[in-house]
């Protein structure tokens, strides 16, 4: 599967519109596809992207140099994915425009041939940059993109936080087959500070169904497939309770909201680190070097504050089970309706 696709546009619940021809991983749900005239984020894989002439460069840092072009434009280069290990000379260019403005553009190109393994790697690294910028821009609207599954029962939404492979998708499938009637997400959730949850309905098969040789999946560009959810989708709802998934003897343990905020931050920071710890994502840090208005420390503090505000509207529990979280149905039933 190619790393590029026809240009598509998305409207993320009126908070941010996106236009891209990159096959992002994870993909933006097709549920959010919409006609957009003036996107707030453009991620474009171009045929060519030339280095700027020296007379446009205001200043530069590092090697290969990251160049500040002024007016919020930064040009950045990294070694070509995989090929630099083989001694192939060349660089992979990015142009990041207007990160602090309403419209932000991430432009890139590969300089010559790009067989499928290279395209897959480029798309993966570009996805990390795109999601990091997307998270920054959503946070400015008071929305956290979190690593959690979400299902609904009538007007109540229940979130399940957990590390990769903890069983979020499995529990969603089980609850939709029993006590829940609406699907919002099974891997990423959009959470507003006021306790509202917004749908991000892109279905991921459970990890047990995504087995196979990682190398072959990588060569095919299929490391984690997604699909449009076939469940009844709930566009939005109010959070009623959050659960932190753990393995062990069956138990449901209430925890304080401050402890829930601490645990949720750790789970989400683990996921955010995938975006920060990549060669392309260094561009955001170096952008902040040139433009101090992009305060990375303030971003992390606002991220934690927004998450804490969201969890202030919910009851919180540890949900512990040795296998398939069969105690989840009872946990939701015991909460009853909203009073």
C-alpha angles and dihedrals in degrees: 000000000000121000090228130068137174113290111277133183131211136191112209100206094301092296099095135002121208134197120190144152092196120104093233121205113245090029122229105251115264085223086075096051111125142149108274125184101184112024121201092213126035120187109183132176104206131193092237136011114181124206111253119257115259093248089066094054115101094182140333138211135193133000123309080033123247106214128208107212095183130244092065097305120129125180116205135180132197131179114274111270112261094343095080088063087061092052095256109153120222141087139240111234129211130185114198113193129189102348090167095044130083090256118051126182128198108191126180143158138186109235100224142347116357116190118198098272089052092046090050092051093045091050091049095051092042089051090057092053091046094050092046091054091042089054091050093051095045091050089058085061092050095258127127119205099214137184100246143108120237134197132170138222111194105307097345126092123203122200127203118200120195145140121262111297095016094122106263095140093044092054092047091054092048095048094046087054092054129012105005129075105187137056125209105160145328102202111014128032131190110224127189121207090242093061100265118138119207124204122259096172106182110135120223119192113239112270090249088062093047094064126137137094109322091213093057092045088050092050089052092045091240104118093138117007121204133190140186108279114249093201124100102277122221109206095205143341145164120274114247102172142355127212131198111213119226136163119238142078110346112273144139110211122187114223133188121263090245090055089046090053091050093050094044091051091052093049092047095044088054088057095041089054088069088063097042097044100064132095094246093047089062083077090073092053092047090046087058088052090061096035111039091186084081096078107188093188090052089050091056091046092050090047090055092045093050091048091048091050091051093050091049087076095055143069112237134213143167108236109203126184137155094229133346102008093246087168091068095086092054091046091058094042092053091056089063122187126332113274 
